[in-house]
Amino acid sequence: MGTPRKPISPAKRKRIADDIRAGKGRNQIARDHDVGAGTVTRIAQEHGLALDRSMTKEATQAAVIDHAARRAALAEAQLALAEAATKHAANLIQTASAREASLVAAISIDKYAKLDRYDSDTQNLSAFDDFISSIVGTHIAEAS
């Protein structure tokens, strides 16, 4: 079991509740008063107060956008690698290394397709699906 909690004085509880009312974040309040974040949450509940979660929401939204941009960059790199490997395989089709180049091309195409699935349009079609549809001449949504 953990160490027993030290009682928090009524004056300190009031200062913590005042910071919650002022809209400070839970972790900042915990640092300012040298208490655990759970203690701040319990004091908020005891006083019928809600902690401001807007900064957490904004940080989460920013992380989602950042991750989408990183996936797009990785997808571009995988697509470029797939294109280069495909050209290399075509140039070396008569040699043993053509198999290796074909394998790299296949893996790169697969990795590109997996990354691209994260960023779908409103019809749940990725840019890769749209690209394939344009080659085949039929929209994937129509074919299903």
N, C-alpha and C positions, 0 to 999 in steps of 0.2 A: 504494500500500500504506500501511498505518497505521504509526504510530511503533512502534519495537521495545519490547517489554515489559521493564520493569525487574525484575530478580530480586527475589523476596520472601525475606527471611531465614527460616531455619528457626524462629526464635523467633516471628516474626509469623505464620507458617503454623500453628504450634501454638496461638497465641492465637485465630486464626480457627477452627481445628478445635474448640477448647474452646467457642467461642460457638455453633458449629453443634450440638455435643452439648448445650449448655444450652437449645437450642430457639429461639434467636433467629431472626428472619426473614432471608432472604438479603440483601435490600436494606438492612436496618438494619446487618447485619454489614459490608457493603461500605462504607457511609457511616462506620461507626465506625473502620474500618481504612484508609480512603482507598484502596480498591481497587475494581475493577469487579465487578459482580454475577457475571459469567462466571468471574472468578478464584475467587470464593467457591464456585461450583458445582464447578469443577475440584478445588479443595482437598477439598471434601466427597467427590467421587468417589475421589480418591487415598486417602482415609482410610476408604473404605467407609461413609460416613455419608449419611443421608438428611436433606434439608432439610425443615423443617416447612412444609407447604403449606396448613394448615388455615385460616389467615387469608385466603389467596387464595380458597379455596373458599367461606368465609363471605361475603366481599365480593362474589363472583360471585352467590351465592344472594340476597343483599340487593339487588343491582342488578336481578336478574330480577324480584323482587317489586316494586321501585320502578317498573320499566318497565311492568309489568302495571297498576299503579295509574294511571300516567300515560296509558296507552292507554285505560283505562276512563274517565278524565276527558275525554279527547279524544273518545271515542265518545259520551259524554253530550252534549258540546257540539255534535257533528255531528248527533246525533239531534234536539236542540232546534232547530238551524238548519234541518234538513230539515222538521220540523213547522211552523215559522214560515213557511218558504218555500212549503210546500204550502198553508197557509191563505191566504197572500198570493196565490198563483196562483189559488186558488178564488175569492177576492174580486174579482180583476181579470181574470177569464177573457175578458171582452169587449174588453180593451184590448191594445195591442201589448206592454206590459210583462208581460203574463201569460206570454208565452213566456220572458221573462227569468227570472221567478219560477219557472217550471216547470224551467228549466235549473238554477237554483240548487238547487231541491228534489232533482232527479235526482242532481246531483253530491254533495250532502250525504248522500243515502241511500247512494250508492255508497261514499263515504268512511267512513261509519258501518259499513257491512257489512264493509269491508276491515279496519278496526280490530277489529271484533268477532270476526273469524275467529281472531285470536291467542289468544283465551281460550275454548277449547272444553271441553265437558264430557267425561266418560269415553267417550261414544259418538261423539266427534269432532263433536258438534253444538254450534254456537255459540248464544248467547242469541238472536241474530238468526234463526238457523234455527228455533229453538224457537218464536219469535214468529210466524214465517211459517207454521209447522206448525199453530199454534193457530188462525190465520185460515183456512187451507185445510181444517183438520179431519183431516189425515193427518199422522202423524209422518214426517219425511223419511227416517228410518232404515227405516221400513216400506215406503216407496214405492220404495226402491232395491233 
